[in-house]
Amino acid sequence: MRRRPLRLLFLARGTSVLGDMVTPVALVFAVLALGGGASGVGIVLAARALPSVALVLIGGVVGDRYPRRSVMVWSNLAGFASQTLTGVLILLQHAPLWCIALLAATRGASGAFFNPASTGAIAEVAPEGNLRQTYSLFSLVGNAAEVAGPFLAAVLLAWTDPGWLLVADGATFLISAVLVSAVGPLGSPAAAGTRRSMAGDIREGLRCVAERRWLTALIASAAVFQLCLLSALNVLGPVVAEDHLGGASAWALIVGALGAGGLCGTALSLRLRMRRPLLTGYVVMLAGAGPTLLLLALPAPVYVLAVSEFVSGMAIAVFTAVESSAIAKEVPRDLLSRVDAVNRFGSMGLRPVGTALAGPVAAACGVPLTLVGAAVLSLLAMVVPLLVRDVRQLTE
């Protein structure tokens, strides 16, 4: 943090991500207040999520072609415009559902460009030999916002309109844009003579991933993990909580424990020294993959589930820091944004499918059996990469 560029980038990221964690809660209640109902909420959230996945590969190319600072500033300005306009329309009570969905899609699209550029930018400002610690530091602010954001939204919504929260979120993006613009140059665009077509650049990123077996295994593992564990947890967890554990307050405690574990795990990853980081990361993840789903299938008492999610949060945070630093260390800087985009696309691409299938599968097979099946597949997703020699032998 002694480095001014790192400090400014950290403050910029922390400011915008806290606003982003407040926004989903405010947006949901705004849509409900406008009479959109559950279907309207689903449309708006899907409109926000789909562009962030669909455009992320293009965002990776842009992050490698053009100065990353400029990409991040313009993405922040798009977030400022979309969030502020959404808030103003809600405050004026002149916000048709299609308009809110369109603005939510704009915000999702801006994130598809910001995130790959940000990953490359962090590598540029990291002190030599401290990649993992630097990525852990940035994960720390994300985990803190994940815990504090929904709580802050709940408190503020008790005495103010959701529209004001969206306007405030827009202001965080403007502040972030100003801070990023003060960082200085972040990465150099590819030389004009070496640029390919957009499709060619995407293929180069895919080829870079395919040439590294450890990275291919990592992305495939993450895809199965998000398809099975995260989808089952997010869809069926609240159902179990409502039917057997006491409702929303019990589920809030369990989710809060996950966020608290993420904070502790990120802090721990700042201190750890790992000779074989991916090997250690996957072994740690065995503690975070599956136990909560098996406990939900019983179902176990709330305090047991909260402890399990706390451990899961720690494990996921440690692995996230290991993953980010390994990619930043092993991938050439001029390919870093594209590889990060491929990683995000591969990891998250199947999650909407899992979210859509969890309910119908549970209706056909029963909630307990669905949870057990998802837990087994999630554990296999952590075990199989350990069979890949490159995963076991990669050094820090």
Summary of the structure (lengths in Angstrom):
residues: 396
radius of gyration: 20.6
end to end distance: 21.4
largest distance: 62.9
contacts: 1491
relative contact order: 0.15
helix: 84%
strand: 0%
